[in-house]
Amino acid sequence: MATTVERMWDEQRSKRARIATLQDQMKRHDMGAVLVGGGFGVRYLLGVSVPASKVFVPADGEPIGFIRQRDIEYVRQHHANLRLALYEQEVSEPCSGLDRNGRMACALADLMEQHGVAGERLGIAATQAGLLIPLIRNGVDVVDAHQVFERAMAIKNDDEIAMYRAIADQYVGTMRAFREASVPGTTENALAGAVVTAWYEAGGEEVSQLNVCSGENMNPWRRWPTQRVLKSGDFVGIDLHARGINGLRGDVSRTFFVGDRPTPEQRALYREAYEYVQAAIPIFRAGRTFAEIAETAPPVPAPYRQQQFSYHIAHGVGMGPSGYPQIDPGSHDAKSVLVTNQVLAIECHFGEPGNPLAVKLEEMVVVREGEPELLTRDVPLDDRLLG
């Protein structure tokens, strides 16, 4: 059954807020402009994803999308300030005799001058390496803008938070479909098919990554579904990274029991994993450093530490796969601080090495000054194992 999502956001207002957040980060890092290429970066700024495109973002003013002729009218429905692709721009001698990357570099140098930022730093985020040397030859001070762009995307505006509430509703219907299809005799691949169908019926844009594991495939986590047939008494797990609304991705994991008679060992393991995640959620508050989070995270029982510490305590969720902030035991930026409106996935994989029995759970939250907002409160768990 299709999921009806009530629209409580404004995509154009959200896009303007995204641009303002990025430009604020650029100014903090002394960048006169940023050049963005690639899928989700372009989507973040223009509101639509389109192949072979780039976006030039000045520190002040409207971003310019550089789009192929075949796509320009389609993209114009989402963003007005467009020009033909950089390699199609007119350039003066001696640039006209250069190869494609050389002409693009000349066009960018001219663009920097037109926006009054010639001589300032140009941040590069996810674009071809072949463009870098021609830019440097043209006297452009090129720097890596990945961190700046990542930090900007991590802070969601209010419209994006509204989108995430709707994405959580999409996960509710999809996980229900997964739970209902998890019966003896079906295969992992058949379950994956049911999930994809449910996600699109819920209005999702795409399934970015889908792990379905059952029985012995749960530990170590096999990740990709197989033709293994589910049997009564199995655990079956899912980790679904899916793009829901306006390019934003969710990340939720669940484990369900197949059949009717879980063992005491299965009940105990499920409850341990559930209680760990529930105890972790309240510690993710704005203003706390990553070091404080790692120090106050609930203890992981010794038998499960090796597997659990292969995963994040928590990681950011947004346009791309698990991004900033990433909080891991001993491998995080200790001085970084959580910020209001960051969306995090808090996860666990509890399983003892050498034992196929494992439970994987993952929740999404919005960071607040106090208690975080649990987005996935209504996404079903296996209540039979918690009774």
PyMOL commands that set and color helices and strands:
alter all, ss='L'
color gray80, all
select helices_A, chain A and resi 11-28+39-46+69-76+86-88+95-97+100-114+129-137+146-154+158-181+188-201+215-218+264-283+290-296+302-308+383-385
alter helices_A, ss='H'
color red, helices_A
select strands_A, chain A and resi 31-37+54-58+64-67+82-84+121-125+141-144+206-214+235-245+248-257+314-316+323-327+343-351+358-366+373-374
alter strands_A, ss='S'
color yellow, strands_A
deselect
rebuild
show_as cartoon
